[in-house]
Amino acid sequence: MSNVIGMMVLVDSAALLKNRRIQEFLKQNSEAREIPVFTIREEDEFSSSIYMVADHRHVVNGQGTNNLTIKAAPGDELRWWETNISNNSPFEVIIKEVSPATNTNLKWQDIFHHTPSLNLSSYTGNQSIGLKGKDLFWTAAFTDHKYQTQIKEDTLLSELNINLDYHIDLQIMNKSHPEEKPVCIFRWFPKIQLQEAS
């Protein structure tokens, strides 16, 4: 039986937007026609403001970081969704894209049926069959905005050292603005390593 492996991206939008570098960037791009994109890489100082967690049953290491190693098997589905951990924040966080790095796109194609795509299906009773409590949470059953992909059934994980580079675009929206104006996009570069589930 295949598993759904949910990875929740936690974002402290208030802390990020108080950062001096980011404030200067937004000021410089305040008149830009396009939504400004601020890049966050592994070596940057934002590890306490943006990170991933997953069900401990699938995690080897990296819980609460930007570099997550998970146990998976052919046929398993990976899902990403986001949450804003800033209390009473006027900002909303939305994943706009989950995209493989250019140099690893072929690796993703070899392993997965497709690159991560938006799944807008909302919760229905049928999704709860056989699932309770934390299982419903970690499959993102109640989240109607998530990205997902599925490992091919014929993928031989035991023969591969699978390090997946990709980026997640996280759009910050200002809820206090009448039109919920986008503030910026954080282009974040986390990593995932897949290990064969025993």
Residue pairs with C-beta under 8 A, 6 or more apart in sequence:
2 73
2 74
2 75
2 76
2 77
2 150
3 58
3 72
3 73
3 76
3 77
3 197
4 76
4 77
4 79
4 138
4 139
4 140
5 54
5 55
5 58
5 70
5 72
5 76
5 77
5 78
5 79
5 138
6 54
6 55
6 79
6 80
6 81
6 137
6 138
6 139
6 140
7 52
7 53
7 54
7 68
7 70
7 78
7 79
7 80
7 192
8 52
8 53
8 54
8 80
8 81
8 82
8 83
8 140
9 50
9 51
9 52
9 80
9 81
9 82
9 83
9 95
9 168
9 170
9 188
9 190
10 50
10 51
10 52
10 53
10 82
10 83
10 85
11 49
11 50
11 82
11 83
11 84
11 85
11 86
11 93
11 170
11 186
12 48
12 49
12 50
12 84
12 85
12 86
13 84
13 86
13 89
13 91
13 92
13 93
13 172
14 86
14 89
14 91
15 48
15 49
15 86
16 22
16 46
16 49
16 50
16 172
16 186
17 23
17 26
17 91
17 172
17 183
19 46
19 49
22 38
22 184
25 36
25 38
25 184
26 36
26 38
26 183
26 184
29 36
29 184
35 171
35 182
35 184
35 185
36 184
36 185
37 169
37 184
37 185
37 186
37 187
38 184
38 185
38 186
38 187
39 187
39 189
40 46
40 50
40 186
40 187
40 188
40 189
41 189
42 66
42 67
42 189
42 190
42 191
47 65
47 66
50 66
50 170
50 186
50 188
51 64
51 65
51 66
52 62
52 64
52 65
52 66
52 68
52 190
53 63
53 64
54 63
54 68
54 70
54 138
55 134
55 138
56 63
58 70
58 71
58 72
58 197
59 68
59 69
59 70
59 71
60 69
60 70
60 71
60 193
60 195
61 69
62 68
62 69
62 193
66 188
66 189
66 190
66 191
67 190
67 191
67 193
68 190
68 191
68 192
68 193
69 192
69 193
69 194
69 195
70 192
70 193
70 194
70 195
71 195
71 196
71 197
71 198
72 78
72 151
72 157
72 194
72 195
72 196
72 197
73 151
73 157
73 196
73 197
74 151
74 152
74 153
74 154
74 155
74 156
74 157
75 150
75 151
75 153
76 150
76 151
76 197
77 148
77 149
77 150
77 151
78 116
78 148
78 149
78 150
78 151
78 192
79 119
79 139
79 140
79 146
79 147
79 148
80 95
80 98
80 116
80 146
80 147
80 148
80 168
81 95
81 140
81 143
81 145
81 146
81 147
82 93
82 94
82 95
82 170
83 93
84 91
84 92
84 93
90 174
90 175
90 176
91 172
91 173
91 174
91 175
91 183
92 172
92 173
92 175
92 180
93 170
93 171
93 172
93 173
94 145
94 170
94 171
94 173
95 145
95 146
95 147
95 168
95 169
95 170
95 171
96 169
96 170
96 171
96 185
97 167
97 168
97 169
98 115
98 116
98 147
98 166
98 167
98 168
98 169
99 115
99 116
99 166
99 167
99 168
99 169
100 107
100 108
100 115
100 164
100 165
100 166
101 165
101 166
101 167
101 189
103 165
104 164
104 165
104 166
105 115
107 162
107 164
108 115
108 149
108 164
108 166
109 115
110 155
111 151
111 152
111 155
111 160
111 162
111 164
111 194
112 149
112 150
112 151
112 152
113 149
113 150
113 151
113 152
114 149
114 150
115 149
116 147
116 148
116 149
116 166
117 147
117 148
117 149
118 145
118 146
118 147
119 146
119 147
119 148
120 144
120 145
121 144
122 144
123 141
123 142
123 144
127 136
127 139
127 141
128 136
128 141
131 139
131 141
136 142
140 146
151 157
151 194
157 194
157 195
157 196
157 197
158 196
160 194
162 193
162 194
162 195
163 191
163 192
163 193
164 191
164 192
164 193
164 194
165 189
165 191
166 189
166 190
166 191
166 192
167 187
167 188
167 189
167 190
168 187
168 188
168 190
169 185
169 186
169 187
169 188
170 185
170 186
170 188
171 182
171 184
171 185
172 182
172 183
172 184
172 185
172 186
173 180
173 181
173 182
173 183
174 180
174 181
174 182
174 183
